[in-house]
Amino acid sequence: MARQISPLCSDTMLSAAGNYMVICSFRGSLAHGLNLELGETVQILEKCEGWFRGFSTRKPNIQGIFPASFVYLRTAVVTNRGQYETVVPFEDPIVTEVTTTLQEWAILWKQLYVKNKVDLFYKLRHVMNELIDLRRQMLSGHLTQDQIREVKRHITVRLDWGNEHLGLDLVPRKDFEMVDTDQISVSDLYKMGDSMRQRHGDACRVPVPHHLFVNLKSFTYNTIGEDTDIFFSLYDLREGKHISEKFMVRLNKNGGPKNPEKIDRLCALFTCFLRTGRMLLNDSKKGPPHVNYRRPYGCAVLAMSDVLHTISELKEEKDFVLKVYTCNNENEWYQIHENIIRKSSTKYTAPSTNYGLIISLQLLRGDTEKIRRENPMIFNRGVAITRKLGFPDVIMPGDIRNDLYLTLERGDFERGGKSVQKNIEVTVYVLYADGEILKDCISLGSGEPNISEHRSLVLYHNNSPRWSEVIKLPIPIDRFRGSHLRFEFRHCSTKDKGEKKLFGFSFTPLMREDGTTLSDECHELYVYKCDENTTFSNHALYLGLPCSKDDFNGCPNIPSSLIFQRSTKETLWIATQLSSTKLTQNVDLLALLKWKAQPDRVMEILGRLKHVSGEEIVKFLQDILDTLFSILDDNTDKYGPLVFQSLVFIINLLRDSKYYHFRPVMDTYIQKHFAGALAYKELIRCLKWYMDRSAEVVRQDHIQEAMRALEYLFKFIVQSRILYSRATCGMEEEQFRTSIQELFQSIRFVLSLDSRSSETLIFTQGPQLPLRQTITNKSNCMQLLSCNALRPAPLSAALLNSFPAIFDELLQMFTVQEVAEFVRGTLGSMPSTVHIGQSMDVVKLQSIARTVDSRLFSFPESRRILLPVVLHHIHLHLRQQKELLICSGILSSISSIIKASSLETSVQEEVEMVVESLLDVLLQTLLAIMSKSQAQEAVRGQRCPQCTAEITGEYVSCLLSLLRQMTDIHFQHLLDNFQSKEELKLSIFPRDWNVMRLLTSNIIVTTVQYLSPALHKNFTDADFDFKVWNSYFSLVVLFINQPSLQLETLTQSKRKKILDK
């Protein structure tokens, strides 16, 4: 018989408030028992002799008793004490969110089955199981910080997916956690919701690096009984060239890897097969065992467009079988892949079986570090990395390379008295200046070790062979100068015991006399005669000879009697492509770096810098900058303007997306390597000279470029001044401050200009920097002026775009108040009209927006100075209903900053400024937008561009932010503005933005509480105003009846959240 449990007596009870998790279900069949389910959370009110009394957080109105051993204590904190108090456990907030969300989903999940939504039912079950597993990982306590962040990312993706498909509320997040609405501005909350909605609707496509993982599984064609070299590479048919380096696999005669360690590492698509062995497969003659020839065998092609479509959604490898085709005519071996792609079936032979080369492919997304982290099993197998041929589209700093790609294109050779054509093999060597063969400086492809010599493939009986073999020469930079390539030609006879007989050679230096490297193009090399007895022991005997026609023109006096005679009817063609971060092929760049050798050509050399390619400039960025400032120090008056122009050119080059990643390199140079202590004087002088003459020119290309480079020009100016101050203990400080003040006067002058005149800007030698007039036709000039007046001034636009970027540099030399005064004067010099052209209005407001978002604006001392001028420009545009979207963004930023600074004493003063300047016009703008939107919908059935729901939401959030920070003295401004209750009926925010709707309701309640005393005081008795009171009660009725507050229609968890507020 079960033991009778008596009710707990009050005199034996001890207080034990806490938060517990149910670890075992309890039926509660005894008197006063409380039913509990596994995983439920209970709150304890009292305890006595192994029993607790409390309630479940799911049903807080039902209290009862249960065994203490059935629950587990969790540390927690109680918030909002009272009837609607909430117990928040001390655990990661995202774990708590997963727990409550799964509880809510469990009910809806069962309803999906009842409603026959089977597909979503199974998908949701899968996601719920994933969330349970991820939650378990979070609670394990064994994850690193990076792993925790990654798990949180996976959790939030699944939570947002489930909420969206179940029609639940979107959860605004920051760093994967729900935001606290009390600690964030309304505008920021709106932006979070809007960005989430856009992300779920039309996802933004961000370029992501892709990698193709290739695994060779078997080669069933290898029945020829000889070693085989297999080369993989990517080929672009449209461009007609390879786009990747080669991946090489060497198989033995049994079809396995020659290197036993490479089993299960044959991972790298055009595929080329070369066999190593006899000249002819059906040759019964057996030559010396050491004599082998690299002979063409077959080719396989796989169209990547179809493959990528197949594997793009797969997370594992997929197998593919490639047929290996053989070439009908060896003379066309160099283009067999193109013939196969174009299906020129008469030029190749199809295999007799469907079996062939079996590979598996997998597409990996993300940068190299990411895929290494996510696919450790692949990289633990010793996978070979095969790079793109040449430099990537985006050159990253720190990517040190010195690779020369050599292509053996073709050759023309004489028959040499033989009855048949030769079997020609080319051996390639890389030799240093002393004649030593450089070891391991030839790479046939990733996957195999480098070699010291390369033997080309041999085409049978062909005096004009076309090889098109590409090899990579990773030559050390310190060995590049003085090194040369030597190509030795041998006839591989099928007779005479299979010997290879030397009959000629070619060569080419890797660097020219002027210090530049071999150019990226096809080179036609001379062939010199020699015989088998030639040893090349003295390489100087041939290095003095011309290696090509261009080299011959540079050697006018060549003696007729030479050890090596050129074969005039024989030629070798090679092509080179250099991918080096340390060597250059550009004569102009080399002349700049060695300017001291030609001091009389310095001005010409500086002028030709703009003809140097961007790739060459970023490779030698630090060396070029050092050279420019060295030239500036040498003769400031003579070279200063040209150095300034060159510096502007380089700075603007780094604005290109291809070289944008080199901006940190420039920053590092300025901070750690720049040594031009006197440079700031000339940079300020040149910059001011440009600005002062901006009113006199129409062709302003040079000036615009200087304005775009303003950020880094100021970085150089400030760092130069810091270096000078350190060296001189702060001398000439007053002169520097004066020069900056004068420079800002010139900036304000540029922004205040209303007209331009026709003139071309040209720097000439001399300290006075005079301009050369180039006006030749007065009528043409007038026509240019009139055309220019119709479009926004590009000079002012360039200046405004760059202007906010200089604030941080100025803060290193001036106080916050001083910089704020500079900025206020500049912003105040802009035209106070909105009729200067829509494009210019946008540029002006964008500059103001960046000013508000800058670090300068975060200081209370600067906000007190800058806020009035910012509000002035916003007020002008709101009054004219111009550029509403940008204005709302600026207001949102101001609201966020004021909210973040709410504890500072100056905040109320700032709120007062905003209210006095913008409250009236903000209300009028919002009402105008909403009214115009309704009118457009009624007439045209669609909204006009500036009256969309997005703009309405922006301005409602701005108004709510302002209302939230106002005090009772500000609310008097509201009473006369709500002239119609129709605007209050509009549903501004989407149905699933519950957090935003609750915060809006909270602000409305607070606002009404402030308004009520004012209404009683000013609009009762003799001053009774029916219209005001009618609007007030209409607001109350609309507020009470809004669907988001109808608790009986909401889920239990949502109802609890609303009551907690």
N, C-alpha and C positions, 0 to 999 in steps of 0.2 A: 504494500500500500504506500502510495506516495506520501512523503512528509508534508504536513500542512504548513504553509508559510503564512505567518501572521503579518498584518499590515505594519509598516514601520511607524514607530512612535517618534514624535517630535523631539522628545528629550534625549533620544539616543542618536540623533542625526548630526553629522559633521559636514560643514561646508566643503565642497570639492569641485568648484567650477572649473570646467576644462572641456577640451575637444577630443573626442575619442572616435576611433574607427572600429566598426564591427568586424570581428575576425571569425565569428561563427554565428549562424542564424539562430534566432530564439523565437519560439512560437508565441510565448506570452499567454499560455492558457490558464495560468493561475490568477488569483484575484489581484487586480491592479497591475497585471503584467503588460509589458509593452512589446508588440511584435517588431522584430528586427530582422533585416536581411543582410547577408554578407556584403561587405563593402560600404554599407551605409554609414553616415556620420551622425553621431549623437552628441548632445551637449548635456553634461552632468550638472544637476542641481544639488544633490545630496548623496551621501553614502553611509552605509551602516552594515557592519559584519558581513563583508563580501558581496553586498548588493548595492546597486546604484539606482537612484531615481533621476530621471531626466526625460528628454524628448528627442525625437528624430528631427534633424534639420529639414527633412522633407515635409513633416507634419508637425510643426512646432506647437500646435494647439492641443495635441494629445500627449499627455505625460503618463509615465508608468515606471515600473521597476523591472530590473533585469540583472542577471549575475555579472559581477565585476570581471570575471574571467573571460566573458564573451566579447570584451572590447579591449582595445589597445590605445593607450594614451598618446596623443600627438600634441606637441607644444603649439600653442596658438595665442592669438591676441584677439580680444573682443572689441569691436568698433561699433559706434552708433548705439551705445547701451540704451536699453529701454525695450519697448514693445517690439521694435523691429531691429534689434541688435544683430550683428553678424559676427561669427567666429571665423577668423582668418588664420589658417595654420601657417606655422613657420616652415615653409618649403618653397621651392622655386615656383613662382607664379604660374609658369606654363604647365607644371605638373598639376596644380590645382585646376587650371582651365581644362586640361585633358580629362580629369576626373569628372568634373561637372558636365562637360560636354558629352562624354560617353553616357552618362546617366540620362541626359536629355535625349540623345540619339536612340538609346535603347527602346524607348517608348515609340518613337516615330518609326524606327526600323521594323517593329512588329506590324505597325499600321500599313507599311508598304506591302507586306505580304498579303494582308487582308484586302488591299486595294488592287492586288494583282500586278503591282509594279515589280516584276520579278528581276528584271535586269538591274535596276537601281538597288534592289534588295541585296543581291549578291555582291555588287560593287561596294555598297556601304559596309557589308559584313567584312569584306577584305580590308577596307580602310580602317575599320574599328580594330581588327586584329593587329594591323600595323601600328596603330596608335598605342595599343596595350603594350606591344613589344618595345616601342620607343620610350614609353613612360617607364618601363622596367629598366631600360638602359640609363635613364636619367636618375632613377633612384638608387642605382647600383653604387654610385660614388666612385667609380673607377675610370671615369672618362677625363681626358685632358680638356683644356679650355677650347682648343680648336674642335675637338670632337663634340663637346657640349654644344657649341655654336652650330655645328652641322646637324646634330640631332634636332635642335630647336627649329632649324630651317625646315627639315622634313616634317616636323610636327605641325608647324603653322601652315604649310602647303596643304596638308591633309585636312586640317581643321577648316580652313577657308573653303576647300573643295566641298566638304560635307555640308557646311552651312549654306553654301550657294545652291546646291542641288536639293536640299531639304527646304529651301525657302526661308531660312532663318536669317538673323541679322548679321551684317558684315561687322567684323571686329577690327576697329582701328588699332594698329600696332606700331611700336617703335622698338627696334632691335629685338623683334620676335615676341615681344610681350605687350599685353594690353596696356593702353595708356591710361593714366589717371586724369580724368577730366578736370579735376581741381588744380592740376599742375600744368595745364596746357591751355593755350589760348583757343578761342572758338575758331579763329581763322585757320590755325594749324590743324585742328581737328577736322575741319571741312576739307582741307587739302589732302589729309590722309584718306578720308573717305572717297574723295574724288579720284585720287590716284589709284586706289584699290579697284574702284569701279571701272576705270579705263583699262587697268591691267587685266581684269577678268573679261572685259568686252573685246577690245582689240589690242592684243599684246604687242608691245614694241619689239621689233626684231633687232637685237643687238648682235653685231658680227662676232662670231665665236670661232676660234681656230679649230680646224678639223684634222685628224690624223688617221691614216689608213694602216691598220695592222694586218700584215700578210704573213701567213704561215704555210710553208711548203710541206705538204704531207707525203706525197710520193710522186715518182716519175717513172711510169710504167713503160716508156718507150726505150729505156736504156738497155736495149738488147744488142748493142753494137760491140760490146766487150771492150770499150775504151773509156777513159776518164772524160767527164763532161763538165763544162762551165756553163752555168745558167745565170743570166742577167735579167733582173727585173727593173723596170723604170716606168714612169708616167710620161705619156706622149700626148701632145696637143696637136690634133690634126689640122685645126684651123690655122695655127701658127706654123705648122710644119716643123716642130722642134721638140726636143725633150724638155720637160719642165722639172724633172727631179734628177738627182744623182742616181747612180745604179746601185742596186743591191745584188751581191754576187754569192752564188752557192757553188761549191766544187763537189762533184759526186765522183765516186770511184767507178770502176767498170761493173760493179755489182749493183749500182744505183743508190748506194748509201753515201753519207758524207765522208770525204777523205779524212777529215779531222774527227775522230771518235767523240771528242768533247762537244761537238756541234749537234749531236743527236737531240732532237726536241728544241733546237735553237734556230731552225731554218725559217726565221720569221723576217719579213721585210716590212697601164700594166701591159705594158708591152713586154714580152718575155723573149729573150734571144738565147739560143742554144749553140754552143761551140764544143766540138769534140777535140780531144787531144790524142793524136796517135798517127796512124798511117795517112799518107797523102790521099789514097783512094781506098774505100772500104773493100772493094773487090780485088785489091792488089795482093797477089799471092806471094810476092817477093818480101822477104823479111830483111830489113836493113838492120843497122846497129841498134841495140835496144835503147840507147840513150838519145837517139834521134827521133823527136816527136814534132808534129806540126799541129798548130791550132787551126782547125778547119771548120767552116760553117756547116751547121747541121740542120737546124730548123727554127721556126718562130711560132709563137702563140700570141693571140690578141684577145683581150677581154674588154668589151665596151663598158666604161665606168658609169655612164649615165643610167643604164638599166640596173647595174649592180648597186649603185648608191641608193636608188629608189627602193631596192629590195632590203638592204641592210640598215637603212637610216633609222628604222624603229626598233631594230633588234639590239639586245644587250649582250649577245653572245656571238661567237664566230659562226659563219655559214660557209659551207663547202661549195666549191665551184670546180668544174672539170674543163680544162682547156685543151683543145686539139692542137697538136704540133704539126705545122705545115712545113714541107721542104721546098726549096727553091729549084725551079726547073733550069735556070741559067745563073751560074755563079756571078756573072757580070752584073746582075741586078740584085745581088744579095743586100746591098746597102739600102734598098727601098722595099724589101720584102714585107715589112710591117705595113707600109702604105698600100701595097698591092692587096694584102689580106683585108685591110680595113675597107678599101674600095671594092673588094670582091672581084678583082681582076684574076679570075680563076685560071686563065691560060698561063699565068706566070708562076704558079705554085702548084704543088701536088698535095691533095688532101690525104689524110691518113686512112688506112683501110679499116680501122677499128675506132670505136667511140671512146676508148680509154686513152688517157694521156697524162697530162700534168694536173695533179689534184692539189688545190690550194684552199685555204680558208681565209675569209676576209671579215674584218670587224671595223666599224667606224667608231672612233673615239673623239669625243668633243671636249674642248677646253684647252687651256695652256698646258705646257709640258708638266709643270709641277702638279697640276690638278689630276691629270691622268695617271701620273706616277702614284699619287696618293690613293686614287680610287681603283687602280688595277695593279696591285703589288705582285700578283701571280705572274702577270705578263713580263714585268721587268725583272723579276727574280730569275727568269729563264735566260737572261743574258741577251735580250733583244738588241738588234743593231738599229741605230738611229740613222735613217736615210734622209738627208736634207733636201730642200728645194735647190735647184740648180741656180747658182748665183746668190745675190742678196735677196732677202724677203721683201715684201711690199712695204713693211714697216721695219726700219732698221732700229734695233734696240741698242741703247748704250751698253758698253761692256761686252758686246759681241765681237770678240777678237778673232779675225780670220786672215789667212794669207794663203788662199788656194788659187792655183792657176789650172784652169780646165783646158786641156789640150785635145784637139780633135785631129786625128790622122784622116785627112779628107781623101786625097787621091794622089796618084803619081803617074808620070809618063816616063817610060824607060825604053831603051833600045834593045833589039833582039840580041845584039852582040855576036853575030855570026852563027847563031844556032838555027836549026831548021824549024824549031817550034818556039813558041813564046815561053817566057820564064815563069817560074813559080816564086814570087818575090815575097820575102819576109823582111819586115822593118823592126830593128831593135832600137829601143829608145833608152837613152841614158841621161841623167842629170849630173853635170860635173861642176865642181867648184873652181875658183880661179886658179888653184894650184894643180888642176887636173885630176883631183881625187873624185871618184864617183860617190855621190851622196847616197848614203844608205837609207833604205826604207822611205824614199820620197816619191814613190809612185803608187797610186791606189787605183785598182781596177773597179772597186765597188765596196760599199760597206758590207760587213759580214766576213771579210777575209783580211788577213794582215797585209800591210804595205810591203812592197817589193822594191828592189834596187834597179831592176831592168825590166822592160816590157817587150815581149815579142808579139808582133801583130798577127792577125790571122793571115793565112796563105790562100790566095785564090789561084786555082789551077790554070796554068797556061794563059797568063794574062799580063801583058806588058803595060796596060793602063788600068791598074787595079783601083777600085774605089772601096775603101775600108769603112769610112765614117765611124771609126772607133773613138769614143770619148774616154779619156783617162784624167784623173785628178792628180795634181802635183802639189802636195802640202809641204812646200819648201820653207824652212825656217827663215824668218825675216833677216836675221843677221847673215844668212848665207845667200840671199837673193842677189845682192850686188856682186858682180864678178862671175856669177854662175852662167852656164850656157847649156843648151840642149844639143845632143848629138844623135843623129839618126843614121844607123848603119844598115845598108841594103845587102841582102844575101839571096842568092839563087838556090832554091831547095830542089835539088835534082832527085828524081825518082830512080836514077841510075847512079853509077859511081859510088855505090855503097851508101847512098842516101845522104851524102855530105852536103853541108851548107857552105857555099862559097861566097866570100865577101867580094863585091865588085864596085861599091861606091858608098858615099856618105854625104850627109848635109848637116848643117849646124845653124844655130841662131843664138845670140846672147839674149838673156832675159831682160837686160836693161840697156838703154841707149847711152850714147856719150853724154847727152844732156841730163841724165839722171832719171828720165821717165822710163816706165816699164813698157814691155811689148804691148802694142795697142790691140784692142778687142776687134779683130777683123781677120780676114783670110790672108795668109802670107805665102808668097811664092818663093820657095827656097831653091838656090842653086844646088846641083848635084856634082860632086867632085869624084873623079875616078881614083880607085885604089885596088889593091889585090889582097889575096888571102894572107899575105905575109906582112901587111901593114899592122903595126902594133899601136899606133897613136900614143906612143910613150911621151912624145913631146907635143903637147896640144898647142903650143905657141906657133907651131908651123902652119896650122890652118886658121887659127883665130885672127891672124892678120889679113886673111882673105875676105873678100866681100861675101856675105851669106845670101844676099838677095839683090835685086835690081836697085832698090833704094840704097842699100849699103854700097853698091858698086859706084853710084854717083858720088859717094863720099870718099872714095878711094881713087883719086885721079892717077896716081903713079904706082901702078902694079907691074912689077918686073915680069918679063915674058917667060923666063925660066923659073918654074916653080916645081916643088916636089909633087904637089897635087894640081892636076889640070882639071879645069871645069869641063863637064860633058854638056855641050851647048844644046843638045837635043833631049836632055833629061831634066825633069823638074819634079819637085815635091811640093804639094800644097798642104798646109796645116792651118788650123784656125785656133785662136786663143781667146779665152775670156778670163779676166782677172777679178777675183772677189777678195779684196784685201782692204783691211782697215788701217794699214800702215804705209802702203805704197801707192803711188799715183801714176796715172798715164797722162796727166794734164800738164802741158808745158807752162801755161799761165800760172797755175798754182805753184809749180816748182820754182818759177821765177820769183814769186812773192816770198816763198819761204827762204829763198837765197838772195834777198834783195841787196844785201851788202856787197855782193859780187858785181852788181851793176847799179851803182848809186845814181848814175845819170838817167836811168830808165824808171825811176821809182814812180813818177806820176803816171807814166804809161802802164806800168804794172798794176797800180792801184785801179786804174780805169778799166782794166781787163778782168778784174775779179768777178764782175757780174756775168762773165761768159763761162765761168766754171760751174759745173753741174752741182746740184745739191748734195748728191751722194759723196762727192769728193770733199765738199766743204765740211759736212758733219763728221767725216772720218778724221779730218785734221783740224777740228774745231779749236782745240786749245792752242795748237801750234800757230794757226792763223791769227787768233786773237793776240797771242804774245807778239807776233810779228807786227800787227797793226799798231799796237801801243808802243812797240820799240821804234817804229817809224815816226810816230807822233812825238816821242821824246827827242828824236834826233833833230827835227826841225818843225816846231809847232806851227809857225806862221806859214811855212811853205806847203806842208802836207796836211795840216789840220782839217780843212774842209773835205778833202778826198778821203781821209781816214774816217771822218764822220759819216760820209756817204757809204763807205764800205761796211762800217759797223751797222748802220741802219739796214743795209741789204741783208746781212747775215741774221740780224734779229728777226726780220720779217720772214726770212726763209724758215725759221723754226716755228712759224705760225701754221705752216703747211702740215696737214694731218700726217703725212708720211714721215715728217721729222719732228713731230710734236714731242715725242718721247725724249728728245735731246734737250728739252728745256731744263730738266734737272741737271744735265751736264753743264749747261751754261750757268745755272745757279751755283753749282759747286765750284766752277772756275772763278766766279766773282768772289765767293766767300773765302776760298782757300789758295787760289793761284794768282789772281789779279794783283798786279804790283804798281799800277800807274797812279802814283800819288798826286801827280800834277794834272792828270787828264781831265778832272772835273771842270777846270777853268775853260778849256777849249770846247768841251761838250756843251756847257751852258751857253757859251758865246755863239756857237754854231746853231744851237736850238733856238736861241732868241733871235738870231739873224733870220732864220727861216720864218718865224712867226711874224716878225715886224714887217716883212715884205709880202705877206700873204694878201694884203689889200691891193697889191700892184700887179697881180698875175691872174691869168685865166688858166693856163696850163700848170696845174698845181701838183703834178705827179710826185715830184721830189718832196714837196712839203707834206703831202698826204702820207707818204711812206715814213717820213720822220715822225708824224703824229701817231701812226700805228705802232711805232717802235718806242713810244714814250715810256712804257713800263720798264723796259730793260735799260733804256738810256738813263733813267733816274736811278736804277740799281747801280750802274757804273758810276754815276755822279756821286751818290751817297757813299759808296764804298771807297771811292777815290778820296773823298773829303775825310773819311774816317782814317785812312792811311796817312794822309797829310797831317791831320791833327795829332796822331800818335807820334809822328816823326818830329813835329815842331812844337809839341806841347800846346796845341790849340791856337797857333798863330793865325792871323787873318780871318778870325771867326766872324767879325763884323762885316768884312767884305763879302764873305760867303753868304751871309744872311741877306745882305743887300742885293746880291746878284739873284738869289732865289725870289725875293720880293719883286724885282724887276722882271724876272721871267714870268711870274704870275700876272703881272700887269700886261705882258704880251699875250698870255693865254686869254685873259679877259678881253683884250682887244680883238683877237681872232673871233671869239664867240659873239662879239657885238657888231661884226661887220654886216653891212647890208648890200654891198656891191663889190664887184671885181673888175679889174682892168686886164687887158690882154698883154701878157708878157711871158716869155720863157725863162725859167730859172736856170742859170748856169753859173757855177762857181769858177772864179778866175783867181790866178795867183796874186797874193798880196794880202796884207792884214786888213785893208779896208773893205774887202769882199764886195767890189762893185758889181752891178748887174749889167749884162750886155743887152741892149735893146734889140728886139727882133720884130717890132711891129712894121709890117710892110704895106698893109692895106687897111685904111681906117674904116671903110665900110664893112669889111670882113670882121673887124674887131667889134663893131657895134652889133653885128649879127650874132657873134659869139656871146656877147654880153646879154643880149635879150634872151637867147636860148638858155643861158645859165640861170637867169632869173626865174625860169619856169620850173627848175628842179631844185631839190634841197642842196644846200652847200655841202659838197663832199668833204671839204676840209674841216668844217665844224663837226661833221658827223664822225670823222676819224678821230678828232681830238676828244670828243665826248665819250667815244667808245673806250679809249685808252685811259682817260682821266682817273676813274676810280682806282685803277691798279697801282697808282703811285702813292696812295695814302700811307701804306705800311712803311714805305721807304722814308717818307717825310717824318714819320713818327720816330725814326731813329735819331733825327737831328733836331726836331722841334718838339715843343710841348703839345699836349692834346688840344689845348685852347688855341695855340698858334696855327696848327694844321686846320682846325675847324674854321678859323677865320679865313685862311686861304681858300678853303672849299666854299664857304658861304659867299665870299666875294666872287668866285668863279660861277657858281650856280646863279647868283643874283645878276650876273652880267648877261645871262641868256635872255632872249626876247620874251617879254611877258605877254605874249599873244599866242593864240592857237591858229593863226592864219598863215604861218610860215611854210606850210606844206605838211601833209600827213606823215610823210616819211621822216621829216625832221622832228615832228612832234614825238614820234615813236623813239627816235634816237635820244632825244632829250629826256624823256621819261625813263628810258632804260638806264641812262646814266644816273638819274636820281635813284632808281631802284637799286642799282649796284652800290650807290653811296649808302643807302639805308642798310643794305646787307653787309657792309664792310665792318671791319673791326673798329674803325674810328667811331661809328655811330653807336657802338655798344657802351661807350663811356658816357656817364651822365653829364659831364662837363661839356662834351662836344654836342650832345643832343640838345642841350639848352640853346646852343648857338645855331645849330643846323635845322632844327625842327621847324622854326617859322618859315624859312625859305622853301623847305620841302612842302609844307602844307600850303603855301601860297601857290605853287605851281599845280598841285593837285586840285586845289579849289578852282583855279582857272579852267582846267579841263573838265571837271565835273559840271561846272556851271554851263559850259558849252556842249556837254554830253559828247566829249571827244575822248578816244582811246580809253574806254571804260575798263577794259580787261587789265591793262597795265596799271591803271590807277588802283584797281582793287588789289592787285598784287603788292603794291607799295603799302597800301593801308594794312594789309594782312601782316606784312613784315613789321610795321610800326607797332601793331597790336601785340605781336609775339614778343617783341623786345620789351615793351612796357609791362607785359604780364610776367616775363622772366625777371624784371627789375622791380617787382611789386613791393619789395621790402625796403627799397631806397626812398629817402625822404623827398626826392625831387619828382617822384612819379605823379603825385597829385597835380603838380604844376604842369607837367606834360599832358596829362589828361585834360586839364583845363584848356590848354592851347588847342588840342584836337577838337574838343567840344565847341569852343568858340569859333574855330575856323571852319569846321566841316560838318557839324551835326545837322544844321539846317539843310545844307546843300546835299548831304548824304541821304537824308530822308526824301528830299525832292527827287534826287536821282533814282532812288529805289522805286518810288511810286511811279515815276515816269517810265522806267524800264518795264515794270509789271503792267502798267496800263497800255503801253505801246505793244507789248507782247500779246495781250488779249486782243487788241485791235487788229493786229496783223493776222492772228489766228482766225478771227471772225471774217475778215475780208478775203484773205488769200489762202487760208487753210494751212499756213506755215509761218514759222517764226523768222523774223529778220535776223541777220548775223549777230547784232549786238543786243538782242533781246532774248537770247536763249536761256534755258533753265540754268545753264552753267554760270552765266553772268549774274543772274538773279541770286543764285546760291552764294556766289562770291560776296555780293553786297549785303545779303542778309547776314552772313557770317561776320562781315566787318561791322555792321550795326550792332549785332549781338555782342561782339567783343567790346565795343565802346560802351554799351549799356551795362555790361558786367563790371566795368571799372569806374562807372560814374557814381557820384554821391547824390544826396537828395537835392543839393543846390543846382545840379545840372538838369534834373528831370523836368523842370518847368518848361524847358524848350520843346518838350514833346507834345504839350497839350493841344496846340493849334495845328498839328500836322496831319493827324489821322482824320481826313475829311470823309472817308468812305470805308465802310466795313467790308467791302467786297475784296479788297486786297488781303485782308486777314484770312480769308477763306482759302487762299491758294496754298497748295501743298508744295512747299519749296523743295524739301528734301525727299529723296526716294524712300519707299516703304521700309526697306531693310536697313536704313540708317538709324537704328533705334537709339544708339548712344547720342548722336547729334540731336535727335528729336527730344530726348530727355533733358539734355543740357539746355536746349532752347526753352523748353517749358519751365525749367528752373529759373532761367534769366527773366522770363516773362513774369513769373510769380514775384521775384524780387523787385522788378520794375513797378508792378502794380502796387506793391507794398509802399514803395516810395511815392507813387502818384496819389495814393488815397488821401494822405493828409493835405496835400496841395489842393486836391479837388474840394475837400470839406472846407478848407479855408477860403478859397477864392470863388467857388461856384455854388454856394448855398444861399438860402434866404433871399435877400434882395438881388444878389448877383447870380441867381440861379440861371444856368445855361442848359437848355434842353438838349442841344446838339452835342455838347461835351459829355453830359451824363449818358446820353443814348449810345455814344461811341464807347464809353467806358463799359457799360453793361453788355453791349454787343461783344466786346472783347472778352468779357468774363464768360459769357455763354459759349462762344466759339472755343475758348480754352478748355472749358469743362467737357465739351462734347467731342473733342478731337479723338480719333480712333486709337491713337497710341496710348491714351490714358484709360481706356475701357478695360479694367483689370479682368473682368469675367471672361473676356475673349482671349486672354493671353495664357501662355504656358506657366506652370508653377514657378520655374526658375526666373522667367522674365518678370512675373508679378513680384517676386521677392526683390529683384533688383530695383524695380520702381519704388517699392515701399521703403527700401533702404535709403533712397534719396530723400 
